[in-house]
Amino acid sequence: MNNSFLRRILFIALAAILGVVEVSNGQSKPAPAAKPKKYNMSNEKMEAKPSVGIVVKAIQSRICLRWIPVMQSYWEFGHRDGYIVERINVKTKQRVVISNRVMPKRSADWQSFLDKKDRNYSLLYAALYEEPEFSNDPITQINERRQLFHFALFCADMDFQAACMAGLGLIDSTAVSGERYQYVVSHKSAARYKLLSGISMEVGLGDVNVLPDISNFSGKVGGKVVTLLTPTASLRQSYNQYQIERSDDSIHYQSITELPIIVTNKLDTLAIADTLVSEDTFYYYRIRGITVFQEKGPYSSPLRVKAKTTLPSPEIYAVKETTDKAMLEVQWLYKDSLNQYIDHYQIVGSLEPNGSFVSLKDSIPADQHLAFIKAMVPTSGFTFFIKLRTFTKKGAVLETLSMPVVLADDDAPAQPQGLKGSIKVEGEQAIVTVSWMANPDADLFGYYLNRRDRESGQFYRVNNSFITQTTLTDTIYLRQMQKYVHYTVKAIDMLFKESIDSKVLILKVPDINPPTSPIIDSFAVEDKKIFLRWTRSYSDDVQKHILYRKKLPTTAWEEVMTLTDTLRNTYIDSNVVEKSLYAYTLIAFDDTQNQSEPASPVVLETPYFTQNVDFVRFSSVLDTVDYRVKLSWECKQTDKIDNFLIYRASQGKELAFVKKMDKNNREWRDLIEVEPNTVYKYVIRAKMQEGYLSGWKETEIELKP
């Protein structure tokens, strides 16, 4: 894009946003006969989502549509090839084409708007019809195209009629009352570029169209400037621009800006300043919102403001000794041009900074900025305090802050003594109470308490302003992990001379920070044993680890072992049974019994401890005469078998033990009579001489009618 074209686009866009410049240089620019320009499409990734977003609204007897291409490339497709707008009857599903090709209006149709120097139309026209020269650099060219895209959409948002001129909006006047519709907007080139259509929310002519009022409109006055504020987060779905009007009689209002106001900050707050011309007049402000379809919402309640006096207060410049040590010369600064607003000055004094002030010099003329006062005699120390009071012709009294006047004093305060403290834990904070002995200095002004959190760190002040009491509380955040906190106190006199620091007070900080969690990082399961190995907690104050176990499906953890040797990281659990699930976790404890988060549990399953029996056969036969089941089996490794256990379950019932057989038996006849259409399941296990059970073998049989 050549520099002149880009500068013009930026110029018009800023004018549309700020409303402070004209679009052209006073001459109407005729619209050249042109067609919407064609671009080589940028390399934007085509997303699997609708190519346009749609806003619809029923206004009076018409339905207004606005659509917004979601990518810069989609915008270029649209104004080059056009859009198809369809309407779907929600109830009957009838689909009607409202427009087969919505395109930007011909260049000649824009001329009347260009003659009016309308900013929105001018920028949209430039974006559609004026030929840019894009940069040869691909990255720069993508950015230039994206800028053009965003500027054009901004102007379309600011004026619905301009959006319709640019082929981004449409009014449906054929809608029927009582019906509800959805609108579909598609690119004419959708099939060519595989673009998805956008579909609107449901809308009907009977929809309620009540625009919200703005109830939280406020203003802050500073001198002759008022800052008008309105939170807009709750209004975002209704309005995209605002209009603020001002009146000096609460009847006749005029807009304070030429163009509507938009919110561009991330705080969702409209903030704009306006100048109050007169200090003696009440001004009234009101605000209303404007929708994307240029509907104007109701006005807010009027806001009444008045300028505050902006007359500055004189400041004391210097207090000097004179040849008469009992007399002092006081000077203050003030512009001679402001003397006309001053009636007279007065100097007052006090022995305390916030004490009762008495007059030291009255009725000082407005054009006099110097006066002599008699020094006050402090009851202790060498300092007293003065203020300059300014009496205006309007009856206002302006007063300076207390200024200390220090008489001769060359000694610094003594070193504070007896520093002590205590700590009380409150949640994740510790409240530190520090106290010390009062200094004996007669001209003591106050104290500063200093703190550092590390032995090698720097001290910083706890109290930003001096204190006169000898006790101060401080807050420590215990999650900061420090072990000790260090305090000193310093005294200051009336001349702001500082004492040397007191001796350092060192307090141990309570430890509420748990140690880091150990990690169970390896394990092994063997016959009748489970081996565990872990990485210990790396916190340096760990005192012990406790290993916990639970046999699933129980939920209660049991303590297996407490390890005060924090370097040990293995354990062998021999107290397990076969074919069971065991969960293990580990918790670290520090020297103040803070416990870590449990290690991520590991769940391990023990196998059958020994598999000595191999059932090579287990079968069932139904005797068709008396409907009894006959079982037979064969197995190996019978020298370690004590007996056989037989279990039975009919269809839908639990497996139950029914017979114990001698180790030499290989057959058994069930005594129950089987029922037709019922599946019977039989299971056989061997009980070993050592007491544990073997695996099992099963068979099923069913009597068919």
MOKARA-V984805 format. One record per residue. RES is the residue in one small letter. PSI is psi in degrees with one decimal (999 if undefined). Layout:
# MOKARA-V984805
RES&PSI ; RES&PSI
This chain:
# MOKARA-V984805
m&127.5 ; n&158.6 ; n&-38.1 ; s&-41.0 ; f&-44.9 ; l&-39.3 ; r&-38.9 ; r&-41.7 ; i&-46.6 ; l&-40.4 ; f&-47.1 ; i&-39.9 ; a&-44.3 ; l&-36.1 ; a&-40.5 ; a&-34.5 ; i&-47.5 ; l&-27.2 ; g&34.2 ; v&-3.0 ; v&162.1 ; e&159.0 ; v&-42.1 ; s&-177.6 ; n&40.4 ; g&-7.2 ; q&137.0 ; s&129.4 ; k&118.1 ; p&144.2 ; a&122.9 ; p&149.2 ; a&111.9 ; a&162.8 ; k&157.1 ; p&130.8 ; k&157.2 ; k&140.6 ; y&153.1 ; n&127.2 ; m&140.4 ; s&167.7 ; n&40.6 ; e&144.9 ; k&126.8 ; m&114.4 ; e&151.4 ; a&65.7 ; k&164.2 ; p&143.3 ; s&-14.1 ; v&149.0 ; g&145.2 ; i&135.1 ; v&127.1 ; v&151.8 ; k&137.5 ; a&120.7 ; i&112.1 ; q&-120.2 ; s&17.5 ; r&160.2 ; i&122.3 ; c&137.6 ; l&139.5 ; r&133.3 ; w&150.9 ; i&115.7 ; p&134.6 ; v&-9.8 ; m&155.6 ; q&-38.7 ; s&-39.2 ; y&-35.4 ; w&-42.2 ; e&-39.7 ; f&-43.1 ; g&-48.6 ; h&-8.7 ; r&-43.7 ; d&-19.4 ; g&177.5 ; y&153.4 ; i&128.2 ; v&123.0 ; e&156.2 ; r&133.0 ; i&125.2 ; n&118.4 ; v&-36.3 ; k&-48.2 ; t&-11.4 ; k&13.3 ; q&135.9 ; r&123.0 ; v&134.9 ; v&113.9 ; i&-42.9 ; s&130.8 ; n&-16.2 ; r&97.9 ; v&119.6 ; m&160.6 ; p&144.7 ; k&156.4 ; r&152.2 ; s&-32.9 ; a&-28.5 ; d&-13.9 ; w&-10.8 ; q&-40.0 ; s&-34.0 ; f&-35.8 ; l&-35.6 ; d&-32.5 ; k&-2.9 ; k&36.2 ; d&124.4 ; r&-44.5 ; n&-45.3 ; y&-39.6 ; s&-42.9 ; l&-41.2 ; l&-40.3 ; y&-44.6 ; a&-39.7 ; a&-29.0 ; l&-36.4 ; y&-20.1 ; e&136.8 ; e&114.1 ; p&161.1 ; e&101.9 ; f&157.2 ; s&152.9 ; n&-18.4 ; d&124.6 ; p&-42.3 ; i&-45.7 ; t&-39.3 ; q&-39.2 ; i&-43.1 ; n&-38.7 ; e&-41.5 ; r&-40.2 ; r&-38.6 ; q&-46.3 ; l&-42.5 ; f&-49.3 ; h&-38.3 ; f&-42.0 ; a&-45.3 ; l&-35.4 ; f&-46.3 ; c&-35.3 ; a&-35.9 ; d&-29.6 ; m&-17.9 ; d&110.8 ; f&-39.2 ; q&-38.7 ; a&-37.8 ; a&-41.3 ; c&-40.2 ; m&-34.3 ; a&8.2 ; g&26.9 ; l&13.8 ; g&161.8 ; l&149.9 ; i&122.3 ; d&108.5 ; s&3.5 ; t&3.9 ; a&147.3 ; v&136.3 ; s&139.2 ; g&-13.5 ; e&155.5 ; r&144.4 ; y&160.7 ; q&144.6 ; y&139.6 ; v&125.2 ; v&124.5 ; s&148.8 ; h&140.2 ; k&-31.0 ; s&25.2 ; a&-44.3 ; a&-37.2 ; r&-39.9 ; y&8.0 ; k&50.9 ; l&144.0 ; l&141.8 ; s&156.1 ; g&143.1 ; i&137.7 ; s&172.5 ; m&165.8 ; e&145.6 ; v&147.9 ; g&160.5 ; l&-19.0 ; g&2.4 ; d&139.9 ; v&131.8 ; n&77.0 ; v&117.4 ; l&134.8 ; p&147.2 ; d&167.6 ; i&109.5 ; s&-11.5 ; n&44.1 ; f&125.4 ; s&168.3 ; g&145.0 ; k&126.3 ; v&130.8 ; g&105.0 ; g&-124.0 ; k&17.2 ; v&130.8 ; v&132.7 ; t&116.9 ; l&130.3 ; l&140.0 ; t&117.2 ; p&134.7 ; t&5.3 ; a&-43.1 ; s&-12.3 ; l&-1.4 ; r&-34.3 ; q&-14.6 ; s&-44.7 ; y&146.6 ; n&-1.5 ; q&163.3 ; y&157.7 ; q&126.3 ; i&131.2 ; e&152.4 ; r&148.6 ; s&149.3 ; d&4.7 ; d&6.0 ; s&12.8 ; i&-53.2 ; h&117.7 ; y&148.6 ; q&145.2 ; s&140.7 ; i&-10.9 ; t&151.1 ; e&-37.8 ; l&159.3 ; p&159.5 ; i&137.9 ; i&158.3 ; v&118.7 ; t&-3.4 ; n&162.6 ; k&-4.5 ; l&0.5 ; d&46.3 ; t&127.3 ; l&125.8 ; a&121.5 ; i&142.1 ; a&146.4 ; d&148.3 ; t&131.8 ; l&111.4 ; v&-46.4 ; s&141.6 ; e&-12.0 ; d&4.9 ; t&138.1 ; f&133.1 ; y&146.5 ; y&135.9 ; y&146.5 ; r&158.0 ; i&148.9 ; r&155.9 ; g&158.3 ; i&131.1 ; t&174.2 ; v&-18.6 ; f&15.2 ; q&24.9 ; e&141.0 ; k&123.9 ; g&177.0 ; p&153.7 ; y&149.3 ; s&169.2 ; s&144.0 ; p&143.5 ; l&123.8 ; r&128.2 ; v&161.2 ; k&143.4 ; a&145.3 ; k&152.4 ; t&137.2 ; t&13.3 ; l&120.5 ; p&154.7 ; s&135.9 ; p&154.7 ; e&138.5 ; i&126.2 ; y&-43.7 ; a&150.9 ; v&119.0 ; k&149.5 ; e&152.7 ; t&178.9 ; t&-27.0 ; d&106.8 ; k&-18.0 ; a&-11.6 ; m&142.9 ; l&145.3 ; e&123.5 ; v&128.1 ; q&145.1 ; w&158.3 ; l&135.2 ; y&142.0 ; k&135.6 ; d&-27.8 ; s&-16.4 ; l&-3.9 ; n&-27.8 ; q&-19.4 ; y&-5.9 ; i&137.2 ; d&-52.8 ; h&172.0 ; y&161.8 ; q&140.2 ; i&127.8 ; v&156.9 ; g&160.8 ; s&155.1 ; l&-10.2 ; e&147.9 ; p&-30.7 ; n&25.0 ; g&-166.6 ; s&124.6 ; f&138.6 ; v&158.1 ; s&132.5 ; l&-23.5 ; k&123.6 ; d&162.8 ; s&50.3 ; i&126.8 ; p&154.8 ; a&-31.2 ; d&6.9 ; q&124.1 ; h&29.4 ; l&139.2 ; a&156.6 ; f&135.8 ; i&159.3 ; k&129.7 ; a&138.7 ; m&153.4 ; v&108.4 ; p&144.2 ; t&-27.7 ; s&146.7 ; g&-158.2 ; f&17.7 ; t&137.6 ; f&178.9 ; f&144.3 ; i&157.5 ; k&152.1 ; l&123.1 ; r&132.9 ; t&122.6 ; f&115.5 ; t&165.2 ; k&-16.8 ; k&4.6 ; g&-2.0 ; a&151.6 ; v&118.3 ; l&138.8 ; e&134.4 ; t&167.7 ; l&161.8 ; s&130.5 ; m&122.3 ; p&134.3 ; v&114.7 ; v&127.5 ; l&176.1 ; a&127.5 ; d&122.3 ; d&-2.9 ; d&134.7 ; a&157.5 ; p&159.6 ; a&159.0 ; q&126.7 ; p&146.7 ; q&163.7 ; g&35.8 ; l&127.2 ; k&165.5 ; g&167.0 ; s&157.9 ; i&133.9 ; k&127.6 ; v&131.2 ; e&95.7 ; g&-126.0 ; e&11.5 ; q&155.5 ; a&128.0 ; i&116.2 ; v&127.6 ; t&117.9 ; v&135.9 ; s&161.7 ; w&169.7 ; m&145.6 ; a&141.0 ; n&147.4 ; p&-2.8 ; d&133.6 ; a&-28.3 ; d&28.8 ; l&132.6 ; f&-33.7 ; g&-166.2 ; y&154.2 ; y&134.3 ; l&131.8 ; n&151.3 ; r&148.5 ; r&150.9 ; d&-10.2 ; r&150.7 ; e&-37.2 ; s&4.5 ; g&177.6 ; q&144.2 ; f&144.0 ; y&158.8 ; r&135.1 ; v&-45.1 ; n&122.9 ; n&-27.1 ; s&153.3 ; f&155.3 ; i&153.6 ; t&-19.3 ; q&166.8 ; t&21.8 ; t&138.2 ; l&141.8 ; t&147.9 ; d&156.8 ; t&132.3 ; i&132.2 ; y&113.8 ; l&-17.6 ; r&-3.6 ; q&-6.3 ; m&7.4 ; q&150.5 ; k&-32.0 ; y&155.0 ; v&140.4 ; h&136.4 ; y&146.0 ; t&160.6 ; v&145.5 ; k&138.2 ; a&147.8 ; i&138.8 ; d&-174.0 ; m&-22.3 ; l&8.2 ; f&25.1 ; k&138.7 ; e&143.3 ; s&171.2 ; i&158.1 ; d&148.0 ; s&170.7 ; k&149.6 ; v&130.9 ; l&124.1 ; i&123.0 ; l&137.2 ; k&130.2 ; v&128.9 ; p&141.1 ; d&113.2 ; i&4.4 ; n&120.6 ; p&154.3 ; p&165.8 ; t&155.5 ; s&139.9 ; p&167.0 ; i&121.4 ; i&107.5 ; d&-7.9 ; s&153.8 ; f&164.8 ; a&144.3 ; v&122.8 ; e&179.5 ; d&111.2 ; k&14.3 ; k&148.7 ; i&126.7 ; f&132.1 ; l&143.6 ; r&140.3 ; w&163.3 ; t&124.3 ; r&160.6 ; s&134.0 ; y&1.8 ; s&137.9 ; d&-9.3 ; d&19.5 ; v&132.2 ; q&-34.0 ; k&162.5 ; h&142.2 ; i&127.9 ; l&131.1 ; y&151.5 ; r&148.6 ; k&144.3 ; k&116.7 ; l&143.0 ; p&14.0 ; t&156.0 ; t&-9.8 ; a&130.4 ; w&142.1 ; e&142.1 ; e&124.3 ; v&-41.5 ; m&141.4 ; t&125.5 ; l&105.2 ; t&-16.6 ; d&94.4 ; t&-8.4 ; l&-17.5 ; r&137.4 ; n&23.8 ; t&158.5 ; y&141.3 ; i&118.7 ; d&110.0 ; s&-4.4 ; n&62.9 ; v&157.8 ; v&161.3 ; e&155.3 ; k&51.5 ; s&156.7 ; l&131.3 ; y&136.4 ; a&140.4 ; y&142.3 ; t&169.0 ; l&136.6 ; i&136.2 ; a&144.7 ; f&136.2 ; d&-173.8 ; d&-9.5 ; t&18.8 ; q&21.0 ; n&136.7 ; q&144.4 ; s&168.7 ; e&143.8 ; p&146.1 ; a&149.4 ; s&120.8 ; p&148.3 ; v&138.4 ; v&123.5 ; l&145.3 ; e&129.7 ; t&143.5 ; p&177.4 ; y&132.6 ; f&-44.9 ; t&131.6 ; q&84.3 ; n&-14.1 ; v&130.0 ; d&101.6 ; f&109.3 ; v&-17.8 ; r&140.1 ; f&108.8 ; s&162.2 ; s&141.2 ; v&138.1 ; l&124.6 ; d&116.3 ; t&-6.2 ; v&-54.1 ; d&6.6 ; y&47.7 ; r&152.6 ; v&133.8 ; k&125.6 ; l&145.9 ; s&152.2 ; w&160.8 ; e&143.2 ; c&162.5 ; k&173.0 ; q&47.1 ; t&-7.0 ; d&-19.5 ; k&3.9 ; i&138.1 ; d&-44.6 ; n&173.7 ; f&143.0 ; l&129.2 ; i&134.9 ; y&151.9 ; r&145.8 ; a&128.8 ; s&169.4 ; q&125.8 ; g&3.4 ; k&162.8 ; e&151.7 ; l&132.7 ; a&147.4 ; f&134.1 ; v&-24.0 ; k&137.0 ; k&127.9 ; m&146.8 ; d&152.2 ; k&-18.5 ; n&-13.4 ; n&147.8 ; r&7.0 ; e&154.3 ; w&138.8 ; r&121.5 ; d&145.2 ; l&-16.5 ; i&152.7 ; e&125.4 ; v&151.6 ; e&148.6 ; p&151.6 ; n&29.6 ; t&127.5 ; v&129.4 ; y&131.2 ; k&132.0 ; y&139.7 ; v&139.0 ; i&136.4 ; r&158.0 ; a&133.5 ; k&122.7 ; m&159.7 ; q&-25.9 ; e&-7.9 ; g&-18.5 ; y&167.9 ; l&150.6 ; s&179.9 ; g&175.2 ; w&164.2 ; k&145.5 ; e&159.2 ; t&153.7 ; e&150.6 ; i&147.9 ; e&136.2 ; l&116.3 ; k&135.6 ; p&999
